[in-house]
Amino acid sequence: MSDVNRQWIFTRAPDGAVTPDIFERREAPVPDVGPGEVLVRTRLLSLDPANRAWMRGRTYREQVMPGDVMHGFTIGEVVASNASGFEAGDLVEGMNGWQDYASVKPGSLTKRDAGRDPLHMIGVLSITGLTAYHGLFDIGRPVPGDTVLVSAAAGAVGTIVGQLARLAGCRTVGIAGGADKCDWLVRELGFDAAVDYKAADFRKSLRAACPSGVDIYFDNVGGQILDAALAAMKIGGRVVCCGAVANYDVGTVPYSSPALPGVLVAKRLRMEGFIVLDYAARRAEAEQRLAGWVESGAVRAIVDVVDGLEQAPAALVRLLDGGNRGKMAVRIS
């Protein structure tokens, strides 16, 4: 065990897109384990579009403020414990931030099964997979034959949503940036079709990919892509509001949909937002089903792994620029 705790400190809110220079690398002593606390060494750090949203203000969790260790979801290993129920060697998840070590109260940790693949723990069997599962099945409520449209389909949540929709007997259409990503979704992940939102004929291609209209739109993006999806919805369709990444990595929110609320009325749509914490009581059920699908090969858990804590700022920039495929994680140790 090292006696140095490397940390990335959030120094200032970005004026526009995130750049690596808004973070400062610092070395601090490894924290002591206080009474009733657990010392955790980070093994994997999750990178998510929500990291950018936390810089803008309070969301479903507190805002990250200048001077804070950058917030982040982690999988870690207990190295010392003064709390009952935790001992050295346990694998745990928690919001332990961009650092090697954190000494935390046990209530902020969830113990994980050491027999699971840690790369699954950071993605498909945790926040990413649970978000896809509950958003699709509890908010979208698919039935066989539905057309399910997913934005940011090559990202962490989108790749899982598309595969789950296919398992539910639905026609699955992804929206992604670039012809290569679109081809990958169809060829590797079993999407029925994928549409490049960067193409000049995006709206025309979207209509062609969904000739009978869209029953469920799983929205990770917002903005003008949401407008295009609303135009393609069937009467009585369902819109699952998971994220709005189009508005995250900007200085000011530049776009508000002119289609709302008129299209909701005209098409009698149900549009509902959620966060995965709403379904915490049902985590074991969802995780068991997801694990079964992964183990059988019915769902592929795609993880874009970057090695080294020093790479975290640049990796977040790449994520927000759409440079990832699947879940992005930093392997620390």
C-alpha positions as CSV (number, residue, x, y, z in Angstrom):
1,M,0.0,0.0,0.0
2,S,1.3,3.4,-1.0
3,D,1.6,6.3,1.5
4,V,0.6,8.8,-1.2
5,N,-3.0,9.5,-2.2
6,R,-3.1,10.9,-5.7
7,Q,-6.1,13.1,-6.3
8,W,-7.6,15.2,-9.1
9,I,-9.0,18.5,-7.7
10,F,-11.8,20.4,-9.5
11,T,-10.5,23.9,-9.7
12,R,-13.1,25.9,-11.7
13,A,-16.3,25.6,-13.6
14,P,-15.6,25.4,-17.4
15,D,-16.8,28.2,-19.6
16,G,-18.1,25.9,-22.4
17,A,-16.7,22.5,-23.0
18,V,-14.6,20.7,-20.4
19,T,-10.9,20.9,-20.8
20,P,-8.2,19.1,-18.8
21,D,-6.9,22.3,-17.3
22,I,-10.0,22.7,-15.0
23,F,-8.5,19.9,-12.9
24,E,-5.3,20.0,-10.8
25,R,-3.3,16.9,-9.8
26,R,-2.4,16.8,-6.1
27,E,-0.7,14.4,-3.8
28,A,-1.9,14.0,-0.2
29,P,-1.3,11.6,2.6
30,V,-3.4,8.4,2.6
31,P,-6.2,9.3,5.0
32,D,-6.4,7.7,8.5
33,V,-9.2,5.3,9.2
34,G,-11.4,7.1,11.7
35,P,-13.7,5.4,14.2
36,G,-16.5,3.6,12.4
37,E,-14.9,4.3,9.0
38,V,-13.6,2.2,6.1
39,L,-10.4,2.9,4.1
40,V,-11.0,2.0,0.4
41,R,-8.4,1.8,-2.4
42,T,-9.9,2.7,-5.8
43,R,-9.6,0.0,-8.5
44,L,-12.0,1.4,-11.2
45,L,-13.3,4.9,-11.7
46,S,-16.5,5.4,-13.7
47,L,-16.6,8.3,-16.2
48,D,-20.1,9.5,-17.1
49,P,-21.8,12.4,-18.8
50,A,-23.4,13.2,-15.4
51,N,-19.9,14.3,-14.3
52,R,-20.3,17.4,-16.5
53,A,-23.9,18.0,-15.2
54,W,-22.6,18.1,-11.6
55,M,-20.3,21.0,-12.5
56,R,-23.3,23.1,-13.6
57,G,-25.3,23.0,-10.3
58,R,-27.2,20.8,-8.0
59,T,-29.0,17.9,-9.7
60,Y,-30.1,14.7,-8.0
61,R,-26.9,15.0,-6.0
62,E,-24.7,17.9,-4.7
63,Q,-22.8,20.1,-7.1
64,V,-19.0,19.5,-7.4
65,M,-17.4,22.7,-6.1
66,P,-13.9,24.2,-6.8
67,G,-11.5,22.7,-4.4
68,D,-13.3,19.4,-4.2
69,V,-11.8,16.1,-5.2
70,M,-13.6,15.5,-8.4
71,H,-16.7,13.4,-7.8
72,G,-17.0,10.0,-9.3
73,F,-18.5,6.5,-8.8
74,T,-15.9,3.9,-8.0
75,I,-15.3,0.2,-7.5
76,G,-12.7,-0.3,-4.7
77,E,-11.1,-2.7,-2.3
78,V,-11.2,-2.3,1.4
79,V,-7.7,-2.1,2.8
80,A,-8.6,-1.3,6.5
81,S,-11.8,-1.1,8.4
82,N,-13.1,0.2,11.8
83,A,-16.7,-0.6,10.8
84,S,-18.6,-3.8,11.4
85,G,-19.6,-5.7,8.2
86,F,-16.5,-4.7,6.3
87,E,-13.0,-6.2,6.3
88,A,-9.8,-6.0,4.2
89,G,-10.2,-7.5,0.8
90,D,-13.9,-6.7,0.4
91,L,-14.9,-5.2,-3.0
92,V,-17.2,-2.2,-2.6
93,E,-18.8,0.5,-4.7
94,G,-19.4,4.1,-3.7
95,M,-18.9,7.8,-4.7
96,N,-15.3,7.9,-3.7
97,G,-14.1,10.3,-6.3
98,W,-11.0,10.8,-8.5
99,Q,-8.4,9.6,-6.0
100,D,-6.5,6.5,-5.0
101,Y,-7.9,6.2,-1.4
102,A,-10.9,7.4,0.5
103,S,-11.8,6.9,4.2
104,V,-15.6,6.9,4.3
105,K,-18.6,5.9,6.5
106,P,-19.9,2.4,5.7
107,G,-23.3,3.8,4.9
108,S,-21.9,5.3,1.7
109,L,-20.6,1.9,0.5
110,T,-22.3,-1.2,-1.1
111,K,-20.4,-4.5,-0.8
112,R,-20.1,-6.4,-4.1
113,D,-19.7,-10.1,-4.9
114,A,-16.0,-10.7,-5.3
115,G,-16.8,-13.5,-7.8
116,R,-18.1,-10.9,-10.3
117,D,-15.9,-9.3,-13.0
118,P,-15.1,-5.7,-11.7
119,L,-15.6,-4.4,-15.2
120,H,-19.2,-5.6,-15.0
121,M,-19.5,-4.0,-11.5
122,I,-18.6,-0.6,-12.9
123,G,-21.1,-0.9,-15.8
124,V,-23.7,-3.4,-16.7
125,L,-24.2,-4.7,-13.1
126,S,-24.4,-1.2,-11.5
127,I,-25.6,2.3,-12.3
128,T,-25.2,1.9,-16.1
129,G,-27.1,-1.4,-16.5
130,L,-29.7,-0.6,-13.8
131,T,-30.5,2.7,-15.5
132,A,-31.0,0.9,-18.8
133,Y,-33.1,-1.8,-17.2
134,H,-35.5,0.4,-15.2
135,G,-35.7,3.1,-17.8
136,L,-36.7,0.7,-20.5
137,F,-38.9,-1.8,-18.6
138,D,-40.5,0.4,-15.9
139,I,-40.8,3.7,-17.8
140,G,-40.9,2.5,-21.5
141,R,-42.8,-0.7,-20.8
142,P,-42.0,-2.4,-24.1
143,V,-44.2,-5.1,-25.7
144,P,-43.1,-7.4,-28.5
145,G,-43.3,-5.7,-31.9
146,D,-42.7,-2.1,-30.5
147,T,-40.1,0.1,-32.2
148,V,-37.6,1.4,-29.7
149,L,-35.4,4.3,-30.6
150,V,-32.3,5.0,-28.5
151,S,-30.1,8.2,-28.6
152,A,-26.4,8.0,-27.6
153,A,-26.9,4.4,-28.6
154,A,-23.1,3.7,-28.7
155,G,-22.7,5.0,-25.2
156,A,-22.8,3.2,-21.8
157,V,-26.5,3.2,-21.2
158,G,-27.5,3.2,-24.9
159,T,-25.7,0.0,-25.8
160,I,-27.5,-1.9,-23.0
161,V,-30.9,-0.4,-23.7
162,G,-30.7,-1.5,-27.4
163,Q,-29.8,-5.0,-26.4
164,L,-32.5,-5.3,-23.8
165,A,-35.1,-4.0,-26.3
166,R,-34.1,-6.7,-28.7
167,L,-34.5,-9.3,-26.0
168,A,-38.0,-7.9,-25.4
169,G,-38.9,-8.6,-29.0
170,C,-38.7,-5.1,-30.2
171,R,-37.4,-3.5,-33.3
172,T,-34.4,-1.5,-32.1
173,V,-33.0,1.6,-33.8
174,G,-30.0,3.5,-32.5
175,I,-28.9,7.1,-33.0
176,A,-25.2,7.6,-32.9
177,G,-22.5,9.9,-34.2
178,G,-20.7,8.7,-37.3
179,A,-21.2,5.9,-39.9
180,D,-18.6,3.7,-38.1
181,K,-20.5,3.7,-34.8
182,C,-23.8,3.1,-36.6
183,D,-22.3,0.1,-38.5
184,W,-20.9,-1.2,-35.2
185,L,-24.3,-1.1,-33.4
186,V,-25.9,-3.2,-36.1
187,R,-23.0,-5.6,-36.8
188,E,-21.8,-6.2,-33.2
189,L,-24.8,-5.4,-30.9
190,G,-27.7,-6.6,-32.9
191,F,-29.6,-3.3,-33.5
192,D,-32.0,-3.5,-36.4
193,A,-30.9,-0.1,-37.7
194,A,-28.8,2.9,-36.7
195,V,-28.9,6.5,-37.8
196,D,-26.0,9.0,-37.9
197,Y,-27.2,12.3,-36.3
198,K,-24.2,14.0,-37.9
199,A,-25.4,13.3,-41.4
200,A,-27.1,16.0,-43.5
201,D,-30.1,13.7,-44.1
202,F,-30.5,12.6,-40.5
203,R,-34.2,13.3,-40.2
204,K,-35.0,11.6,-43.5
205,S,-32.9,8.6,-42.5
206,L,-34.6,8.5,-39.1
207,R,-38.0,8.3,-40.7
208,A,-36.8,5.6,-43.1
209,A,-35.4,3.5,-40.2
210,C,-38.7,3.8,-38.3
211,P,-41.3,3.5,-41.2
212,S,-44.2,2.7,-38.8
213,G,-43.2,5.3,-36.2
214,V,-41.6,5.0,-32.8
215,D,-43.4,3.5,-29.8
216,I,-40.6,4.1,-27.2
217,Y,-37.9,6.8,-27.4
218,F,-35.1,6.4,-24.8
219,D,-33.6,9.9,-24.6
220,N,-30.1,10.3,-23.4
221,V,-29.4,13.5,-25.3
222,G,-32.2,16.1,-25.5
223,G,-31.8,19.1,-27.8
224,Q,-32.5,18.8,-31.5
225,I,-32.3,15.0,-31.5
226,L,-35.2,15.0,-29.1
227,D,-37.1,17.2,-31.5
228,A,-36.4,14.7,-34.4
229,A,-37.5,11.8,-32.2
230,L,-40.7,13.5,-31.2
231,A,-41.6,14.1,-34.8
232,A,-41.3,10.3,-35.4
233,M,-43.3,9.2,-32.4
234,K,-46.6,7.2,-32.8
235,I,-49.7,8.4,-31.1
236,G,-49.7,7.1,-27.6
237,G,-45.9,6.7,-27.6
238,R,-43.6,6.8,-24.5
239,V,-40.6,9.0,-24.0
240,V,-38.0,7.8,-21.4
241,C,-36.1,10.9,-20.2
242,C,-32.7,9.6,-18.9
243,G,-30.3,12.4,-19.8
244,A,-29.6,15.6,-21.8
245,V,-26.0,15.4,-22.8
246,A,-26.5,17.9,-25.6
247,N,-26.9,20.6,-22.9
248,Y,-24.2,19.4,-20.5
249,D,-20.9,20.4,-22.1
250,V,-21.7,23.9,-23.0
251,G,-21.4,27.3,-21.3
252,T,-25.1,28.2,-21.5
253,V,-28.0,25.9,-22.6
254,P,-28.4,27.0,-26.2
255,Y,-31.5,25.1,-27.2
256,S,-35.0,24.5,-25.9
257,S,-37.3,22.3,-27.9
258,P,-40.1,24.3,-29.7
259,A,-42.0,21.0,-30.2
260,L,-42.9,20.9,-26.5
261,P,-45.6,20.8,-25.2
262,G,-47.7,20.9,-28.4
263,V,-46.5,17.5,-29.7
264,L,-47.2,15.8,-26.4
265,V,-50.9,16.9,-26.7
266,A,-51.2,16.2,-30.4
267,K,-49.7,12.7,-30.2
268,R,-50.9,11.9,-26.6
269,L,-47.4,11.1,-25.6
270,R,-46.2,10.1,-22.1
271,M,-42.9,11.7,-21.3
272,E,-41.3,10.7,-18.0
273,G,-38.0,11.3,-16.3
274,F,-36.3,9.1,-13.7
275,I,-33.1,8.4,-11.9
276,V,-31.9,4.9,-11.0
277,L,-32.0,5.6,-7.3
278,D,-35.8,5.6,-7.6
279,Y,-35.6,1.8,-8.0
280,A,-33.0,1.0,-5.3
281,A,-35.4,-1.4,-3.6
282,R,-35.5,-3.6,-6.7
283,R,-31.7,-3.7,-7.4
284,A,-31.2,-7.4,-6.6
285,E,-33.9,-8.4,-9.0
286,A,-32.6,-6.2,-11.8
287,E,-29.0,-7.2,-11.2
288,Q,-29.8,-10.9,-11.2
289,R,-31.6,-10.6,-14.6
290,L,-28.8,-8.5,-16.1
291,A,-26.1,-11.0,-14.8
292,G,-28.0,-13.9,-16.4
293,W,-28.2,-12.2,-19.8
294,V,-24.5,-11.3,-19.6
295,E,-23.4,-14.8,-18.6
296,S,-25.5,-16.4,-21.4
297,G,-24.1,-14.0,-24.0
298,A,-27.4,-12.4,-24.7
299,V,-26.1,-9.0,-23.6
300,R,-22.6,-7.8,-24.3
301,A,-21.1,-5.5,-21.7
302,I,-18.9,-3.1,-23.7
303,V,-16.3,-1.3,-21.5
304,D,-13.9,1.3,-22.9
305,V,-11.0,1.1,-20.4
306,V,-8.3,3.7,-19.9
307,D,-5.4,2.8,-17.7
308,G,-4.0,5.2,-15.1
309,L,-5.6,7.8,-12.8
310,E,-3.5,10.4,-14.6
311,Q,-5.6,9.8,-17.7
312,A,-8.9,10.7,-16.1
313,P,-9.3,14.4,-17.2
314,A,-8.4,13.6,-20.9
315,A,-10.7,10.6,-20.8
316,L,-13.6,12.6,-19.6
317,V,-13.0,15.1,-22.4
318,R,-13.0,12.2,-24.9
319,L,-16.3,10.9,-23.4
320,L,-18.1,14.2,-23.7
321,D,-16.8,14.6,-27.3
322,G,-18.4,11.2,-28.1
323,G,-15.1,9.3,-28.5
324,N,-16.1,6.3,-26.5
325,R,-18.0,3.0,-27.3
326,G,-19.9,1.6,-24.4
327,K,-19.1,2.3,-20.8
328,M,-15.9,4.4,-20.1
329,A,-13.9,3.5,-17.0
330,V,-10.4,4.3,-15.7
331,R,-8.5,1.4,-14.3
332,I,-6.5,2.7,-11.2
333,S,-5.2,-0.4,-9.6
